[in-house]
């Protein structure tokens, strides 16, 4: 049973990965302003972006009271690898490292996705016909979502750029999880959004 906003990923014996849960949407920054433990759109905050010399730069000015949550609204939380690991680790109910690693409270363990887990998702996705532009596994391209204009797949139906969705306007114009090409389906019927590197 996965937490709210997460989906179950089937196990992969060849990669020695058991079934696990992952966020259905890219992580968003949530701060429980009214203390009711309910996620509302007004409580979802965004990383600040600046534009200089034709380059977008993100500034993570969110406070330590923000928590990562899986939600379809707002732009993804853009932060450093170290902070990502720390914020994810802090979702655990245990305090001590050994207790977190051993799931002392038997409520599951939050951690960033490992390489074998990532490959488990990729292998599962490529085995599902609906994820392919042709509807046949191995024929055409796997749908890639909002990935800008330059990508190796020459099948026009695999990527979505939309109006003004080029490298210079993605951060300001991005509305997360709005195009069906950004959704992928697992063999168990669960869906995940924006897995293909939606944000530059």
C-alpha positions, 0 to 999 in steps of 0.5 A, spaced: 500 500 500 503 506 497 502 513 501 497 518 497 500 521 491 505 515 490 504 509 485 506 501 486 512 499 481 512 491 480 518 487 482 524 486 477 527 479 479 533 480 474 535 486 477 533 484 484 528 489 485 522 488 490 516 492 489 516 499 491 512 505 491 514 512 487 511 519 487 506 519 481 508 526 479 514 530 480 516 533 487 512 539 489 514 544 495 509 544 500 508 548 507 502 546 511 501 553 513 494 552 517 496 545 520 491 541 518 495 536 514 491 537 508 495 539 501 492 545 498 494 549 492 495 555 496 500 551 500 504 549 494 510 554 493 515 554 487 522 555 486 524 562 483 527 562 476 531 568 473 533 569 466 539 572 464 543 572 457 538 567 454 539 562 460 534 560 465 537 559 472 533 556 478 534 559 486 531 554 491 529 560 496 524 555 499 525 554 507 526 548 511 519 547 513 517 545 506 516 538 505 516 534 498 509 532 496 507 528 490 502 533 486 500 535 479 499 542 480 505 547 480 512 547 478 517 541 480 521 543 486 528 544 483 534 544 488 540 540 489 542 533 490 544 534 497 538 537 499 533 533 495 536 527 499 535 530 506 528 532 504 526 525 502 530 522 508 526 527 513 520 524 511 521 518 515 518 517 521 524 515 525 530 519 527 536 515 528 539 513 521 539 505 523 532 506 525 530 509 518 534 503 514 531 498 518 524 501 518 523 501 525 516 503 525 514 499 520 511 504 516 516 504 510 522 508 508 523 514 504 529 514 500 531 517 493 530 512 487 536 507 486 539 506 479 536 499 479 529 502 481 530 507 476 531 501 471 526 497 473 521 502 472 524 503 465 524 496 463 517 495 465 514 502 461 518 499 455 514 493 456 507 496 455 504 497 448 500 503 450 507 507 452 509 506 444 507 511 439 505 505 435 501 501 440 506 495 439 512 494 443 518 496 440 515 499 434 515 507 434 518 511 440 516 511 447 512 517 449 517 522 452 512 528 454 515 535 454 522 535 452 523 541 448 524 541 441 531 537 440 530 529 441 533 523 438 526 520 436 524 522 429 517 520 431 513 527 431 508 523 436 513 522 442 514 529 444 510 535 446 513 542 446 506 546 445 506 553 444 512 557 446 515 551 449 522 552 447 528 552 451 527 559 453 520 559 456 519 552 459 520 554 466 516 560 466 510 557 461 511 550 464 504 547 467 506 540 470 502 534 467 498 537 462 499 533 456 497 525 455 504 524 452 507 526 459 504 520 462 506 513 462 503 506 464 506 501 468 504 493 467 500 493 473 495 499 470 499 505 475 501 511 471 507 516 472 507 523 469 513 527 467 518 521 468 522 523 461 526 529 464 520 534 463 524 540 466 530 542 463 
